[in-house]
Amino acid sequence: MALLGCFVTPHPPIIVPEVGTTRLVEADATVQAMRKVQERAAMLAPETIVLLSPHAPMAHGQMGVSLASSYRGSLASFGAPNVRVDAAGDQRLGEAIMERVASVGVPAAITASPGEVVDLDHGAMVPLVYLFGGLTNPCRLVLLSFSQLSLQEHVRFGAAVGTVLQEAPQKVIYVASSDLSHRLVPGGAYEFDPRGIQFDRRVVDTLAAGDWNGLLSIPPGLAAAAGECGYRSLAVLSGVVGAAEADGLKTRNHVFSYEGPFGVGYLVGEVEILKTSET
């Protein structure tokens, strides 16, 4: 069982048809790529999704792991109250992640205790609307969050998470929710900075090539200038993938789409875990 695959998704509510309506066509590449993710996830048929959202509760100096018993959310605040996600929490897997993270000395905190019901933020809602939309059986959820710790600590956190997922008895997929630069166009919601385009290109190129060292070597000043909200999410993903590869698995990266129609970079991709016959 264990880890079946990983996905990189953006999280703008406008790519959900009930929210985007007539403007959906402006992000058609992203929408079509998310539908591909939906199809791929349906083929993998996970029993649990582990998802890191940049908008989940965050502590300055601690990574976050939710042990919530259940999750619920809607896109009501974006004009689509009928778009809902409800999922049971995989508390046992969350507890195993916390234990492993503590054992390797990465600072982490429990963001929701057993018995709590967590309201999902849009960083989780948008990917899950697509992912759950293709599944035929119920799927549990573990929600993670990043912090202001160093990039390397995020990688170590991801490696600890990945080790647990490799050992898990259930079928699991990992999702890195991640919007890239928010400063791609003049006159947008955020101040334009040409370095945003440079940052996004570095991320897309290194991810497509499976060059995790290159991804993690992007200058901090370039990331800061880009005004991104997903770089640390990708750093955690690199640790998850590194743990899988250390366990002998082979991986292949795919970039399904990249665009920035509204001034924010949307990247959709997959880290495919190859079967023995495909290596």
N, C-alpha and C positions, 0 to 999 in steps of 0.2 A: 504494500500500500504506500504509505509515506508520501513524500512530496511528488506531485505529478507535473507541476509546471508553475511558471510565474508570469504575471502580466504587469505591464506599465500602462496606466490609464490616466487621462486628465479628469477633471471633475467640474466643468462648467455646467450648471443646470440647463443652459440654453441648448445643449445637445440632446436633451430628452425631448421627444416629439411633442408631448403635452405642454412643455414650457416653451420650446423654440417656435412652434407652430410655423408661421410663414417664413421665419428667419432661419429655419433648420437648414435650408439649402445653402446658406452662407458657410456652414461648417460641414458640408456634405462629406468631405474626405474623412473627417473625424467620426462622423456618424456611421459611415460604412465600415470603418476600421473597428469601431466598437461593436458593430454587429458581427464582425469576424471574431472578435474576442468572445462574444456571446456563444457563437457556434463552437469555438475551440473549447471553451469551458464546459459546454454541454457534452462534448465528446469525452472529456476527462471525467465527468460526473463526480465531482468532489462531494465528500461528506462534510467537510469543514472548509471555510474560507478564512484565511488569516490576512487581514488588510491593515495597512498603515495609512492613516489619513493625516495630512498636514493640519487639518482643522479640528482634530480630536483634542481633548484636554491635554495641556502640555505643562510640564514642570521645567523650570530653567535648567536645573542640573541633574535631571533624572529622565531616563526613558520611561515610557508608559505602557502598561499592560492591563487590559480590562479583564476582570473575572466575572463580568455581569452575567446574570442568568438569562437575560433576553435583551433584544434590541428592537427598537421601533423608530420609524421615521416617515416623513412625508415631505413633499415639495410644495406644501401649502403656501409657504412664504414666497414662493416663486410663481404663484398663480395656478398650481396644479395639485389641489388637495387630494385628488383621487390617486395620485401616484404615491404608493406606500411600499415600505419594506418592513417586514416583521420576521425576526429570526431568533431562534434559541441560541444562547451562548454555549460555547464549548469550554466549560469551566475547567475541566480536567486538563485540556491542552494548554489553556492559559496558565494554570498553576504550574505545569511542567516547564513552560517558558520562563516564568518567574524564578523557579528553582535553578534552572540552568544559567540564567543571566546572573543571578546572585553568586553562583559557584565560580564564575569567571571574573567577578569583581566589577561588572559594569553597573553603575548606579541606575536603579530602576525603581519605580513606584507603581503600586496598584491604583489605577485610575477609577475603577468601579469594583465594589466588593461583591462577593456571592450574594444573590438575592436581589441585587439592584437591577432596574430596567433602565437602559441607556437610550437616550434620544440621539439618533444618528445625525451628524452634521452633513453638509452637502458634499464634503470631501469623501465621505463613505457612501452617501446615498446614490450619487450619480453612477459610480461604477457598479454598485450592487443592483440598481434598477436593470442594467443590462445583463449582469451576470446571473442574477436569480431568474430573469425573464426567460432564460433558455433551459433551466433545469427542470426535470420532471419529478425529482424527489426532494424532500426538505433538506436544507443544508444549514449547518450551524456556523457560528461566526466568532472570531476572536478579533478584537480591535486593538491596534497598537498606536502609539504616538511617539514622535521624536522630541528632541530637546535642544538646548543651547550648548550641549556638550560638543567636543571636537568631532570633526568628520570621522576620524579614526575610531572614536568610541561608538559612533553609529555603525561603522563596519563591524566592530566587535559584537555589538548588540545583534546585528543581523546574522553573524556567524553562530551565535548562541541559539537564536531562533531557528536557523536552518538546521542545526544539529538535532534539535527537538523534533522538527518536522520530518526529518529523515527517519527518526526512530518511532514516529507515531504509527499506531495500528490502523488508523483511519486514512482515507484518501483525502489529501489536502492540496489546495492551490494557494499560492501567495500572490497578493496584489499590492503593488506600489502605486498609490494614488499620488499624482504629481503633476501640477501645472508648472510650466517653465517661465520664461521671462514675462513680466507684466508691462514691459516698456518697449514694445516693438514698433508702435506707430505714433507719430505726432498727433496731438489732439485727442488721445485716448483717455481712459479713466485714470491712467497713471502717467507720470512724467516720462516722456520719451528719452531713451538713452540708446545710442547706436551699439553700445556694448551688449545690449540685450540680444540682438541678432547674433553677435559673435558667440555669446554663451550658448544659445540654443543650438547653433550649428556644431559646436564642440560636443555638446551632450548627444545630439542625434548621431553624429559620425562615430563617436567612441562606443555608444551603445550598439549601433548597427554592426560594428566590427568586433563586438565582444571584448573591447579593450577597457577592462575595468580600471587598470592602472591609469590609463589616459583620462578616463572619466573622473577619477578621484584626484587627478593632478591639475584640474582646472584652477587657475589662480583665484584665491579667495576674493580679491578685489573685483575680478570679472563677475563672479557669482553675485557679489553684493550689488554691483552696478546694475545687474539684470533685473533685480527685484523679483526673484523667483520664489516659489513656495514648495518646490519639490526636490531640490538637490539632495537634501538629507534623506529623503525617502528613497532616492536612488542609491545613496550610500549604504543604507540598510539592505536594500535588495542585493547589492554586490556581496555583502556578507552572507546572505542567505544562499546565493548561488555558489559562493566559494565553499561553503560547508557541503553542499551537494557534490561539488567536484572533488573535494577532499575525500568524500565517501566513495569515489570511483565512478560517479556518473558523468556522462558527457552532455554538454549543453550546446544549443545553437540559438543565437539571437536573431530576432526579426523585428524590423521597424515597419509597421503597417501603414502609418501615416504620420505626417507632421505638417501643421499649418498654424497660422496665427491670425485668423480673420477678424478678430475683435481686439487685437493688440496684445493678446496673451498667447503664449506658445502652448499648443496642444500636441502631445506626443502619445501615440498608441503603439504598443509593441508587446512582444512575447519573448520570454526566455524558455525555449523548448527543452525539455529533458528527453533526451533521445533514448529510444529502445536499443538494446544491444545490437540488433540487426541493422540499425541505422548508423552506427558509429564506424 
